[in-house]
Amino acid sequence: MPDKRPNILFIMSDDHAAHAMSCYSGRINETPNLDRIANEGMRFDNCFCTNSICTPSRAVILSGTHSHVNGVTTLASAMDNRLVTYPKLLQQAGYQTGIFGKWHLGQGPAHEPTGFDGWCVLPGQGAYHDPEMIEMGKRKTFSGYTTDIVTDMTLDWLRERDAAKPFCLMCHHKAPHRPWTPDEKHATLYEGVEIPEPETFDDDYANRAKAAAVAKMRMSDLNERDLKQPIPDGLSHEEEKSWRYQRYIKDYLRCIASVDDNVGRLLDYLDQAGLAENTIVIYTSDQGFFLGDHGWFDKRFMYEESLRMPFVVRYPQEIKPASVNTDMILNLDFAPTFLDYAGADVPDAFQGTSFRALLNGTTPEDWQTAMYYRYWMHFKGHHVCAHYGVRTLTHKLIYYYGDGCGQPGTSDEAYEPEWELFDLEKDPRELFSVYDEPAYAQVRQELTAELDRLQREVGDRSFNGG
């Protein structure tokens, strides 16, 4: 008897903000193939990461555990490949598994992919053109553009797989990560077009903690490698800032255009091979990204543009087309959901929860309405202070605790602790912290208690006296 459990095609890009997808009402580009997944399935509007930086987020997704549990807290961390991960559990449950593209969880025998029947990954961040890759432990160089190459490998694996088994296949793109190098096909896309600047582009970082003001991810922090051409002479400060934004955002969007084209290739193959009906297709990113929001590029902060992940999913057998969900899901929840669909047991050690019920249109009465976040990489990489916090459906409390905690790749630079509190209903752009306002005393007290509760629940350490 053929195994009728659903296949899983998990497509993930790097640093792709939800507001650079047209299905999320993004006003700066069009993503027809990504939109197709949303139109034929479900779009989640409140998908969040628990640590907004590449390596830790990927470890959370694989292991179903918070950074302090899986040990991957910063970019300088590496994941122990003996950890229990959902690909290993799916493989044990009879799935054929593969991963192609970005891994970014360390190199060498102790950190290379395990739990996969086939794999070929970029070493570290990898190159955009003619990349060196590691295929089943052996280094090889491939000719071409990495987004195309990763898709080619994914398609080849699909064609050559054991058709008697269900599959879990991870197609993980490097794009649109810095330095945002487009392919030849899209190199002139948006030429002569003025991309709109975001509402908070000229943020002066007043009315909140000084952590925002000291961060080094402004347009002026883009370097020659990012800009790829000399800055024109005679520009005023404001004009140069806008010029830098246009250079940055256009290359970023050009990289996304290539990702979108290649997602279209995968969707077309599923149709042609008769696999679409019984394949769960997911598209997401490892975290959000600042697209000039607050005058920034990069991520790391608990602010919305960085915290929020795109997440669209199609599964014709269970998910109603063109549906939208506003419940809160986390990258922590991906692994339990995949295991749920495969009929595999979810380990007690996993800290997330399957959201299959949400995909079927039902919200459980006890579904999460608050989430815990922690960024560990204190002052290394864009000078962002380590912080943790809680986000509910209406408010956000952030504590910048000013301590590297001895984690790999952190600074021992001292920082005076600070708090921020945002009313997300009245101030969705997070421009005014109301932490010290008397009118929010009760909210502050409730959120502090919720933060302490979540820290105890996940087993993390508090620095705020809780």
Backbone torsions as a table, in degrees:
resi	resn	phi	psi	omega
1	MET	NA	133.5	177.9
2	PRO	-67.7	146.1	178.4
3	ASP	-79.2	116.6	-174.1
4	LYS	-97.2	8.3	176.8
5	ARG	-64.1	150.6	-174.2
6	PRO	-69.5	144.2	168.4
7	ASN	-75.0	158.4	177.7
8	ILE	-130.3	120.0	173.0
9	LEU	-112.5	108.2	-173.6
10	PHE	-107.4	103.5	-179.2
11	ILE	-100.3	124.5	179.6
12	MET	-134.6	134.1	174.5
13	SER	-104.5	-179.1	-175.8
14	ASP	-119.5	117.8	176.6
15	ASP	72.5	26.1	178.7
16	HIS	-89.7	107.7	179.6
17	ALA	-72.0	143.6	178.6
18	ALA	-58.3	-34.7	-177.1
19	HIS	-79.4	11.5	167.7
20	ALA	-113.6	34.7	172.3
21	MET	-132.6	130.7	-175.1
22	SER	-68.3	-24.5	177.3
23	CYS	-70.4	-14.9	173.4
24	TYR	-98.4	24.0	-178.3
25	SER	61.9	26.6	174.7
26	GLY	-61.4	132.4	-174.0
27	ARG	-100.0	7.1	-173.5
28	ILE	-113.7	-9.4	179.1
29	ASN	-160.1	172.9	177.0
30	GLU	-119.8	135.2	-179.9
31	THR	-131.2	73.5	-171.6
32	PRO	-60.3	-36.0	-178.0
33	ASN	-77.7	-36.3	173.4
34	LEU	-67.1	-38.2	177.0
35	ASP	-62.2	-32.6	179.9
36	ARG	-61.0	-39.4	177.5
37	ILE	-61.8	-44.8	179.6
38	ALA	-65.5	-43.0	-177.6
39	ASN	-67.5	-29.5	-179.5
40	GLU	-99.1	3.7	-179.2
41	GLY	-148.9	-130.6	-175.4
42	MET	-127.1	141.2	173.4
43	ARG	-108.9	128.6	175.8
44	PHE	-98.5	126.4	-177.4
45	ASP	-95.2	-9.5	-180.0
46	ASN	-132.6	59.3	173.8
47	CYS	-99.5	126.6	-174.1
48	PHE	-128.7	153.6	174.3
49	CYS	-99.5	157.6	-177.5
50	THR	-96.7	-5.8	178.5
51	ASN	-163.0	103.7	-167.7
52	SER	-82.8	74.0	174.1
53	ILE	-162.2	149.4	-162.0
54	CYS	-55.6	-62.8	-172.7
55	THR	-60.1	-50.2	178.1
56	PRO	-59.8	-41.4	-179.3
57	SER	-62.7	-40.1	179.7
58	ARG	-65.3	-36.8	177.4
59	ALA	-67.6	-38.6	176.7
60	VAL	-61.1	-45.6	-178.6
61	ILE	-61.3	-44.8	-177.6
62	LEU	-69.8	-41.3	-170.7
63	SER	-96.0	-14.4	-177.6
64	GLY	66.6	23.1	-178.7
65	THR	-134.1	155.4	177.8
66	HIS	-65.9	161.9	-176.1
67	SER	-57.6	-40.3	-177.7
68	HIS	-70.2	-16.7	178.0
69	VAL	-90.1	-46.1	-178.4
70	ASN	-82.2	-8.6	174.1
71	GLY	83.7	3.7	-179.1
72	VAL	-106.6	89.7	-172.7
73	THR	-98.0	-27.4	-173.4
74	THR	-138.3	175.3	175.6
75	LEU	-64.5	-24.5	-179.5
76	ALA	-84.9	-2.8	176.1
77	SER	-83.2	162.5	172.9
78	ALA	-135.4	145.0	-177.5
79	MET	-84.9	130.1	173.9
80	ASP	-68.8	117.1	-174.5
81	ASN	-77.7	9.1	170.2
82	ARG	-87.6	-8.4	178.6
83	LEU	-58.8	148.9	172.4
84	VAL	-73.3	126.5	179.9
85	THR	-130.9	160.4	-178.3
86	TYR	-65.5	-33.5	175.6
87	PRO	-61.3	-38.3	177.9
88	LYS	-62.7	-42.8	-178.1
89	LEU	-69.1	-37.3	176.4
90	LEU	-67.3	-39.8	178.1
91	GLN	-61.3	-43.5	178.0
92	GLN	-64.4	-27.8	-179.5
93	ALA	-86.3	5.6	175.4
94	GLY	102.3	5.8	177.3
95	TYR	-83.9	147.2	169.0
96	GLN	-90.3	132.6	-171.2
97	THR	-124.7	147.4	177.5
98	GLY	-154.3	153.2	173.5
99	ILE	-141.2	135.3	179.2
100	PHE	-137.9	131.1	178.0
101	GLY	118.3	-132.9	-175.0
102	LYS	-82.0	133.0	175.5
103	TRP	-112.2	-63.0	171.0
104	HIS	58.0	37.0	-179.9
105	LEU	-123.9	21.3	-179.9
106	GLY	109.6	161.0	-179.2
107	GLN	-124.2	163.1	-179.9
108	GLY	96.7	168.3	-173.9
109	PRO	-55.3	-30.6	-176.7
110	ALA	-82.8	-10.1	-172.9
111	HIS	-131.0	-6.2	-179.5
112	GLU	-72.9	165.0	-175.6
113	PRO	-58.2	138.0	171.3
114	THR	-133.5	153.5	-177.1
115	GLY	90.7	14.1	-178.0
116	PHE	-123.2	137.5	175.4
117	ASP	-76.3	-25.9	176.7
118	GLY	-148.5	138.7	178.1
119	TRP	-156.8	148.8	173.6
120	CYS	-152.6	114.8	-170.3
121	VAL	-129.3	158.3	176.3
122	LEU	-75.7	140.7	172.9
123	PRO	-76.6	123.2	-178.1
124	GLY	61.2	-133.7	-178.3
125	GLN	-74.9	-34.2	178.8
126	GLY	81.8	167.4	-178.5
127	ALA	-105.2	156.3	177.5
128	TYR	-79.0	-31.8	-178.0
129	HIS	-123.0	140.8	177.3
130	ASP	47.0	57.2	-172.2
131	PRO	-74.8	145.5	164.0
132	GLU	-81.9	135.8	179.2
133	MET	-134.8	162.3	179.6
134	ILE	-111.4	112.6	-177.9
135	GLU	-108.0	109.9	179.4
136	MET	50.2	40.9	175.9
137	GLY	93.8	-7.7	-178.6
138	LYS	-112.4	135.1	-179.2
139	ARG	-82.6	134.2	177.3
140	LYS	-140.8	155.7	175.1
141	THR	-111.6	134.4	-178.1
142	PHE	-116.3	144.5	-179.6
143	SER	-94.3	134.1	176.5
144	GLY	127.7	-167.4	-178.5
145	TYR	-94.5	131.1	-168.6
146	THR	-58.7	-39.3	179.7
147	THR	-60.9	-41.0	176.8
148	ASP	-67.2	-42.6	-176.9
149	ILE	-63.2	-45.9	-179.8
150	VAL	-61.4	-39.9	178.0
151	THR	-67.5	-41.3	176.8
152	ASP	-57.7	-44.3	180.0
153	MET	-63.6	-40.9	179.4
154	THR	-61.9	-45.3	179.5
155	LEU	-66.4	-40.9	178.0
156	ASP	-60.4	-42.7	179.7
157	TRP	-63.5	-41.3	178.7
158	LEU	-61.4	-40.9	-178.6
159	ARG	-69.2	-31.8	-173.2
160	GLU	-99.9	-1.3	-174.7
161	ARG	-66.8	170.2	172.8
162	ASP	-80.3	105.1	-174.4
163	ALA	-67.8	-11.2	179.5
164	ALA	-80.0	-13.1	-178.3
165	LYS	-109.7	147.1	168.1
166	PRO	-69.4	157.4	-177.8
167	PHE	-125.5	153.6	166.6
168	CYS	-124.6	111.3	-173.8
169	LEU	-121.8	127.4	-177.9
170	MET	-108.8	116.5	176.8
171	CYS	-108.8	101.8	-169.5
172	HIS	-116.7	107.9	-175.0
173	HIS	-82.5	146.3	170.2
174	LYS	-70.3	-42.5	-178.3
175	ALA	-63.8	152.6	-2.4
176	PRO	-97.1	47.3	-179.0
177	HIS	-65.5	153.4	173.2
178	ARG	-53.0	135.6	18.0
179	PRO	-96.9	23.5	171.2
180	TRP	54.9	60.9	-177.8
181	THR	-98.9	111.4	-177.3
182	PRO	-78.9	166.1	173.8
183	ASP	-86.1	172.2	-176.5
184	GLU	-62.8	-36.5	-177.6
185	LYS	-59.3	-36.2	-174.6
186	HIS	-109.8	10.4	-172.3
187	ALA	-61.4	-28.2	-178.4
188	THR	-109.1	7.6	176.2
189	LEU	-59.3	137.2	-178.8
190	TYR	73.5	7.0	176.3
191	GLU	-64.9	130.5	-177.9
192	GLY	81.7	1.8	179.8
193	VAL	-107.0	138.5	176.6
194	GLU	-97.5	111.9	179.2
195	ILE	-76.4	129.0	-178.5
196	PRO	-59.0	138.3	174.4
197	GLU	-80.0	144.7	-179.3
198	PRO	-68.0	160.5	-177.3
199	GLU	-58.8	-33.3	-176.2
200	THR	-98.9	19.3	-174.7
201	PHE	-57.7	-35.7	-177.9
202	ASP	-102.5	29.6	175.9
203	ASP	-51.0	132.2	178.5
204	ASP	-101.3	4.8	174.7
205	TYR	63.2	21.0	175.6
206	ALA	-80.7	168.5	172.3
207	ASN	66.8	23.2	173.6
208	ARG	-159.1	-173.0	-176.2
209	ALA	-60.5	154.4	-178.6
210	LYS	-72.9	-8.6	-179.8
211	ALA	-56.6	-36.6	179.7
212	ALA	-67.4	-40.9	-175.9
213	ALA	-69.1	-30.6	-175.6
214	VAL	-88.4	-9.6	-179.6
215	ALA	-65.4	143.7	-176.9
216	LYS	-112.4	74.2	177.4
217	MET	-143.6	31.1	179.0
218	ARG	-83.4	170.1	179.2
219	MET	-56.6	-32.8	179.7
220	SER	-69.8	-14.4	178.7
221	ASP	-90.2	-3.8	173.2
222	LEU	-67.9	135.6	-175.8
223	ASN	-102.5	-177.8	-176.9
224	GLU	-61.7	-36.6	178.7
225	ARG	-64.0	-36.1	178.6
226	ASP	-69.8	-45.3	-172.1
227	LEU	-79.1	-32.4	173.7
228	LYS	66.6	7.2	174.0
229	GLN	-160.0	156.1	-178.4
230	PRO	-63.6	149.8	175.8
231	ILE	-74.8	130.3	179.7
232	PRO	-58.6	146.8	177.6
233	ASP	-73.8	156.5	170.0
234	GLY	79.8	11.7	-179.4
235	LEU	-85.2	141.3	171.3
236	SER	-72.7	171.7	179.4
237	HIS	-58.4	-45.1	-179.0
238	GLU	-66.4	-40.4	-179.6
239	GLU	-66.5	-39.7	179.0
240	GLU	-67.1	-38.4	177.6
241	LYS	-60.2	-44.4	179.1
242	SER	-67.1	-39.1	178.8
243	TRP	-62.7	-44.5	178.8
244	ARG	-60.8	-41.4	178.9
245	TYR	-60.7	-45.5	-179.3
246	GLN	-62.1	-40.8	178.1
247	ARG	-62.7	-47.2	-178.8
248	TYR	-63.4	-55.1	-170.1
249	ILE	-68.7	-32.9	-179.5
250	LYS	-68.5	-43.1	177.2
251	ASP	-66.0	-38.5	176.6
252	TYR	-58.1	-47.3	-178.4
253	LEU	-70.4	-30.9	176.5
254	ARG	-65.1	-39.4	176.2
255	CYS	-63.6	-39.6	178.7
256	ILE	-65.9	-36.6	178.9
257	ALA	-59.1	-39.0	177.5
258	SER	-67.6	-41.4	175.6
259	VAL	-58.5	-46.1	-178.7
260	ASP	-60.9	-44.7	177.4
261	ASP	-57.2	-43.4	-176.5
262	ASN	-73.8	-31.4	172.0
263	VAL	-62.5	-38.4	176.4
264	GLY	-59.5	-38.7	177.4
265	ARG	-61.5	-41.8	179.7
266	LEU	-66.9	-43.7	179.2
267	LEU	-63.4	-40.0	178.2
268	ASP	-63.3	-40.0	179.2
269	TYR	-63.9	-43.3	178.9
270	LEU	-58.0	-40.5	177.4
271	ASP	-63.3	-49.8	-175.7
272	GLN	-65.2	-33.1	-177.9
273	ALA	-88.7	-0.3	-179.6
274	GLY	71.9	26.4	-176.3
275	LEU	-102.6	-9.5	-170.5
276	ALA	-62.8	-38.2	-173.9
277	GLU	-65.0	-34.9	-174.7
278	ASN	-112.1	25.7	178.2
279	THR	-121.8	125.3	172.3
280	ILE	-80.2	120.8	179.1
281	VAL	-111.4	123.1	179.8
282	ILE	-117.4	138.4	167.0
283	TYR	-126.5	129.9	177.6
284	THR	-152.1	-176.1	173.7
285	SER	-131.6	162.0	-177.1
286	ASP	-72.7	-15.9	172.5
287	GLN	-171.9	-174.2	174.6
288	GLY	-87.2	-163.4	-177.8
289	PHE	-165.1	147.5	175.8
290	PHE	-86.8	120.8	-179.7
291	LEU	-105.4	58.1	-173.6
292	GLY	84.2	-6.6	176.9
293	ASP	-62.0	134.1	-174.6
294	HIS	59.1	19.4	-179.5
295	GLY	76.3	15.9	-169.9
296	TRP	-113.8	161.9	156.3
297	PHE	-118.4	177.3	-179.1
298	ASP	80.2	-158.1	-168.7
299	LYS	-146.2	-125.8	170.4
300	ARG	78.2	-48.8	-178.6
301	PHE	-65.9	158.5	175.5
302	MET	-82.6	4.3	177.1
303	TYR	-65.1	156.3	-168.2
304	GLU	-54.7	-45.9	-174.2
305	GLU	-63.0	-27.9	179.6
306	SER	-89.2	-38.0	-176.8
307	LEU	-71.9	-36.2	-171.7
308	ARG	-81.0	132.9	177.5
309	MET	-109.0	141.7	168.7
310	PRO	-70.3	145.1	174.7
311	PHE	-153.3	108.4	175.6
312	VAL	-123.2	143.7	-173.6
313	VAL	-147.3	139.2	179.3
314	ARG	-126.3	132.1	172.9
315	TYR	-154.6	94.2	-171.5
316	PRO	-54.0	-29.0	-176.9
317	GLN	-72.1	-21.8	-175.6
318	GLU	-131.7	-26.2	-171.5
319	ILE	-100.8	126.6	179.5
320	LYS	-69.1	130.9	-179.6
321	PRO	-59.9	149.4	175.6
322	ALA	55.6	33.4	178.3
323	SER	-94.2	152.6	-177.8
324	VAL	-129.7	134.2	179.2
325	ASN	-119.9	134.8	179.9
326	THR	-111.2	6.4	175.2
327	ASP	-70.2	161.0	-177.5
328	MET	-86.8	121.3	169.9
329	ILE	-124.0	157.1	-176.4
330	LEU	-125.7	157.7	174.2
331	ASN	-59.8	-22.7	175.1
332	LEU	-62.2	-24.2	-174.3
333	ASP	-90.0	-10.0	-175.5
334	PHE	-62.1	-51.0	-175.1
335	ALA	-59.2	-48.9	178.4
336	PRO	-60.0	-33.3	179.4
337	THR	-67.6	-45.3	178.2
338	PHE	-60.2	-44.0	180.0
339	LEU	-65.3	-36.6	178.1
340	ASP	-59.6	-47.9	-179.6
341	TYR	-64.5	-29.5	-179.7
342	ALA	-83.6	-6.2	-177.2
343	GLY	73.1	22.4	-179.4
344	ALA	-98.6	151.2	179.7
345	ASP	-70.0	142.5	175.3
346	VAL	-95.0	122.3	-179.4
347	PRO	-58.9	145.8	177.7
348	ASP	-60.5	-28.2	-177.8
349	ALA	-71.6	-19.6	177.9
350	PHE	-66.4	139.7	-174.2
351	GLN	-104.4	-3.6	177.4
352	GLY	-95.9	-179.9	-177.8
353	THR	-134.6	139.0	176.6
354	SER	-62.1	135.4	176.0
355	PHE	-108.7	30.2	177.4
356	ARG	-58.7	-36.9	178.4
357	ALA	-60.1	-39.1	178.4
358	LEU	-63.3	-39.9	179.6
359	LEU	-65.3	-26.0	177.1
360	ASN	-89.6	3.1	175.1
361	GLY	92.7	11.3	-178.5
362	THR	-121.4	132.2	175.9
363	THR	-103.2	114.4	177.9
364	PRO	-58.2	147.4	-177.4
365	GLU	-60.5	-31.1	-176.9
366	ASP	-99.0	19.9	-176.6
367	TRP	-65.7	146.9	-174.8
368	GLN	-59.8	137.3	176.2
369	THR	-124.6	9.7	177.3
370	ALA	-149.5	148.6	180.0
371	MET	-137.2	152.2	-179.2
372	TYR	-104.6	135.4	-178.1
373	TYR	-128.4	144.2	172.2
374	ARG	-150.1	125.4	174.4
375	TYR	-106.6	121.9	-169.7
376	TRP	-100.3	-20.1	-164.3
377	MET	-82.4	67.3	-170.5
378	HIS	-54.8	114.2	171.1
379	PHE	60.3	7.0	174.3
380	LYS	-105.9	124.1	-175.8
381	GLY	84.1	93.0	175.6
382	HIS	70.8	10.9	169.9
383	HIS	57.4	41.7	178.2
384	VAL	-95.1	127.0	-177.6
385	CYS	-71.1	139.6	175.4
386	ALA	-60.2	140.7	-177.4
387	HIS	-157.5	161.7	170.4
388	TYR	-140.0	167.8	-177.5
389	GLY	-176.1	-179.2	179.0
390	VAL	-128.7	136.4	172.9
391	ARG	-118.7	128.3	172.0
392	THR	-105.4	-170.4	179.0
393	LEU	-72.6	-15.4	-174.8
394	THR	-128.3	-17.7	-175.0
395	HIS	-141.0	165.0	177.7
396	LYS	-143.1	130.9	177.2
397	LEU	-118.4	127.2	-178.0
398	ILE	-124.9	135.7	177.5
399	TYR	-121.6	114.6	175.0
400	TYR	-89.2	101.6	-169.5
401	TYR	-90.0	-9.7	169.0
402	GLY	66.3	44.1	-176.1
403	ASP	-149.5	127.7	177.1
404	GLY	-74.4	-15.0	175.7
405	CYS	56.1	21.9	177.0
406	GLY	69.2	15.8	-178.6
407	GLN	-77.2	153.6	179.2
408	PRO	-57.9	136.1	175.0
409	GLY	71.8	26.5	177.4
410	THR	-113.7	162.3	179.5
411	SER	-95.4	151.5	172.8
412	ASP	-97.3	14.6	178.2
413	GLU	-64.3	132.5	-178.1
414	ALA	-74.5	147.0	178.7
415	TYR	-144.8	130.0	179.4
416	GLU	-72.0	122.6	-177.2
417	PRO	-58.1	145.1	-179.6
418	GLU	-143.4	157.0	177.1
419	TRP	-120.2	150.7	168.6
420	GLU	-135.2	144.4	175.2
421	LEU	-134.6	128.0	-179.6
422	PHE	-122.1	137.1	171.6
423	ASP	-91.9	101.5	-172.2
424	LEU	-71.9	-17.8	176.9
425	GLU	-79.0	-40.9	-179.3
426	LYS	-89.2	-25.0	-174.8
427	ASP	-136.4	66.8	-176.2
428	PRO	-65.2	-19.8	178.8
429	ARG	-86.2	-4.1	176.9
430	GLU	57.0	57.3	-179.6
431	LEU	-104.1	-16.7	-174.3
432	PHE	-133.1	107.4	174.4
433	SER	-75.2	131.4	-179.2
434	VAL	-110.4	23.2	-175.3
435	TYR	-58.6	-39.2	-176.4
436	ASP	-95.5	5.1	-178.9
437	GLU	-81.0	128.8	-178.8
438	PRO	-55.5	-33.7	-177.9
439	ALA	-64.0	-18.5	-178.2
440	TYR	-107.2	16.0	-178.1
441	ALA	-59.5	-43.8	-179.4
442	GLN	-67.4	-42.1	177.9
443	VAL	-62.2	-43.5	179.3
444	ARG	-59.3	-44.4	-179.8
445	GLN	-63.6	-43.5	-178.9
446	GLU	-66.2	-41.8	-179.2
447	LEU	-69.6	-36.3	176.9
448	THR	-63.3	-41.6	177.5
449	ALA	-65.2	-39.2	179.4
450	GLU	-67.7	-38.3	176.5
451	LEU	-61.5	-46.0	178.9
452	ASP	-63.2	-39.8	179.3
453	ARG	-62.8	-45.5	-178.9
454	LEU	-64.9	-39.1	178.0
455	GLN	-62.1	-41.7	177.8
456	ARG	-66.5	-39.6	-177.8
457	GLU	-63.3	-41.0	-177.8
458	VAL	-90.2	-8.7	176.6
459	GLY	81.7	29.4	179.2
460	ASP	-99.9	165.1	-176.7
461	ARG	-93.3	139.7	178.4
462	SER	-97.0	142.6	176.8
463	PHE	-114.9	5.4	-173.4
464	ASN	-108.2	19.7	177.8
465	GLY	88.4	-0.9	-179.2
466	GLY	-85.1	NA	NA
